[in-house]
Each structure stands twice: as structure tokens, then as C-alpha cells.
Amino acid sequence: MDVISATDVRKNWSETLDLVVHQKPAFVKRTRDYVMMMNLALFKDILSDRHFTAKLFTEPDGSITLSACHLDLVVNAKDMTEAKQSLASDILDYAEDYYQHFAIWSNSPNRKSHLVYVLKALSMSTEEIAEDIVCRDGKN
């Protein structure tokens, strides 16, 4: 692995950003710590095969309930469009809260696995999240 020292990154900040944005990710070492810098577009490409999935329930009154499969979120709305928008908004709110309290949630055994969805959501708009939601039939 080609590693750049933190000192060199600090000295050559603009060049390092140009490398990361236009060429390839960079691995940076500071003492015993390693980090990776990456272009956001590449990050989105890496996560492009990971989708927000939800179980779909059609309620007796005709409303739609969506239950996120990988996150503990459930919404109910009058139609699919509204339900997806509501779930997308809740996903983004959850992701922002997770990130705000990262030290707690990322170390919680029942929340660790949410990280990939949190990072994906933080890199998207509510509308993009809604478009990314894949619904599967649930059982009533």
C-alpha cells in the first residue's frame, strides 16, 4: 500500500486534494494511525450496490407502511410516494443523529452495522435516498 505521511499531506495539502479528487484515494499515516482520503463520487460508487431496503405493507385502510430492513425505522403514509419520502427523511435524520453521537452509536453492538447506511445517507439528499429505497413485500 502506498502511504503518505501526515506531515507530507500537511505540507502539500492542495496537491494531496488534487490527487484524491482527480486520480485515486490516498492512504495517510500519522504515528500509528492510518486514514483514507477519498473523492465523494468514488465513495458513492463504492456504495452504489448497497440500497435502503424496506418491507412494504398495505394496510386495511389502503395506506402504506414501510419498515426499513437494516435500520429501526417504520413509517406509514397514504401512498407509496409519501411513504418513501417520509422514510427517506427519517433515514437522513437518523444518520445525522448517529453521526452527531458517533462515539456511542458506532460502538453499540446493535447499531454498528448501521454505519454503512449512515455514511451512504449522509452523502445523499432526501430525494436521492427516497429514489434508492427498494421495497419488498412484507407479511401482514
C-alpha positions in Angstrom: 0.0 0.0 0.0 1.3 3.4 -1.0 1.1 5.6 2.2 1.6 9.3 2.5 2.8 10.7 5.8 0.6 13.2 7.6 3.5 15.7 7.5 3.7 15.4 3.7 -0.1 15.9 3.5 0.0 19.0 5.6 2.9 20.4 3.6 1.3 19.6 0.3 -2.4 19.9 1.1 -3.5 21.2 -2.3 -1.6 18.5 -4.2 -3.0 15.8 -1.9 -6.5 17.0 -2.5 -5.9 17.1 -6.3 -4.6 13.5 -6.1 -7.6 12.4 -4.2 -10.2 14.2 -6.3 -8.7 13.6 -9.7 -6.7 10.4 -9.5 -7.1 7.9 -6.6 -7.7 7.6 -2.9 -4.8 8.3 -0.6 -3.8 6.4 2.5 -2.3 8.7 5.2 -0.2 7.6 8.2 0.2 9.6 11.4 2.2 7.9 14.0 0.3 4.5 14.4 -3.0 5.8 12.9 -4.0 5.2 9.3 -6.8 7.1 7.4 -8.0 7.1 3.9 -9.0 10.2 1.9 -11.4 9.6 -1.0 -13.4 11.6 -3.6 -17.1 11.6 -2.6 -18.1 10.5 -6.1 -15.9 7.4 -5.7 -17.3 6.8 -2.3 -20.8 6.9 -3.7 -19.8 4.4 -6.5 -18.4 2.0 -3.8 -21.8 2.1 -2.0 -23.9 2.0 -5.2 -24.8 -1.7 -4.8 -26.0 -1.1 -1.2 -29.6 0.0 -1.1 -32.0 1.1 1.5 -34.5 -1.7 1.6 -37.9 -1.7 3.3 -40.7 -4.2 3.9 -43.9 -3.0 2.3 -47.2 -3.5 4.0 -50.5 -2.3 2.5 -52.8 -1.6 5.4 -56.6 -2.3 5.5 -57.3 1.4 5.1 -55.2 1.4 1.9 -52.3 3.3 3.5 -48.7 2.2 3.0 -46.3 1.1 5.8 -42.6 0.8 5.1 -40.3 -0.8 7.6 -36.6 -0.3 7.0 -34.8 -3.7 6.9 -31.4 -2.6 8.2 -32.5 0.3 10.4 -35.1 0.5 13.1 -37.4 2.9 11.3 -41.1 2.5 10.3 -43.4 5.0 8.6 -47.0 5.0 7.4 -48.4 7.3 4.7 -51.4 7.5 2.4 -49.4 6.3 -0.7 -46.0 4.9 -1.8 -44.5 8.2 -2.8 -45.3 9.9 0.5 -44.1 6.8 2.4 -40.8 6.7 0.6 -40.3 10.5 1.2 -41.2 10.1 4.9 -38.8 7.1 5.3 -36.1 8.9 3.4 -36.4 11.9 5.7 -36.3 9.6 8.8 -33.2 7.8 7.4 -31.4 11.1 7.0 -32.5 12.4 10.5 -31.2 9.1 12.0 -28.0 9.3 10.0 -27.3 12.8 11.3 -28.1 11.8 14.9 -25.8 8.7 14.5 -23.0 10.9 13.2 -23.6 13.5 15.9 -23.2 10.8 18.6 -20.8 8.7 16.6 -18.7 7.5 19.6 -21.8 6.0 21.2 -23.6 4.5 18.2 -20.6 3.1 16.3 -19.6 1.1 19.4 -23.1 -0.1 20.2 -23.4 -3.8 19.2 -26.9 -3.4 17.8 -26.0 -0.2 15.9 -22.5 -0.9 14.5 -23.9 -2.5 11.3 -25.9 0.7 10.6 -22.7 2.6 9.8 -22.6 1.8 6.0 -26.2 3.1 5.7 -25.5 6.2 7.8 -22.5 7.1 5.6 -24.5 6.5 2.5 -27.4 8.6 3.7 -25.0 11.4 4.7 -23.7 11.6 1.2 -27.2 11.9 -0.4 -30.2 14.2 -0.4 -33.6 13.1 0.9 -34.8 12.8 -2.6 -31.9 10.6 -3.6 -32.5 8.4 -0.6 -36.2 8.1 -1.5 -35.2 7.0 -5.0 -32.8 4.4 -3.6 -35.4 2.7 -1.4 -36.2 -0.8 -2.6 -39.4 -2.2 -1.3 -40.1 -5.9 -0.7 -43.4 -7.4 0.2 -44.0 -7.7 3.9 -46.4 -10.0 5.6 -49.5 -8.6 7.4 
